[in-house]
Amino acid sequence: MRVQFYHNTEDPLALACELIARAQASGRRIALRLPDATSVRRADQLLWTFDPGSFVPHVPAASPLAAETPVVLAEAGHTGWPHDDLLFNLASDVPPDFERFRMLVEIIGRSEAERGPARARWMHYKQNGHALQAFDSERREPM
């Protein structure tokens, strides 16, 4: 399993929406794991508005259409995603079922409150033998 970290992100949710739109356009199925219900609502709104020329089909994980929809949104406590292709984690902990996915994307903001838990997740993935890649979100290049 590959794990990609995007560091130094001004707005993690905005970057997630951009990357999700690209991934969905190439046929990927995406789970977006967010810290809380407020973040889920914000992600839902942002996926509708961040790019006026695009459409990113998405639903909350509890929707009866979740298994048929390419992008599924849920709070950190959710398990039982309808697919196992690509997981975006914007929560501060290690997703309990992350190993079932083909790829995990971690998007980290600029504050120490975000970077500290991200370092712990990085070490967790590394100690468990996962292939890690780090990118600087601002420069859009590998670190």
Order of alpha helices (4+ residues) and beta strands (2+ residues): beta-alpha-beta-alpha-beta-beta-beta-beta-alpha-beta-beta
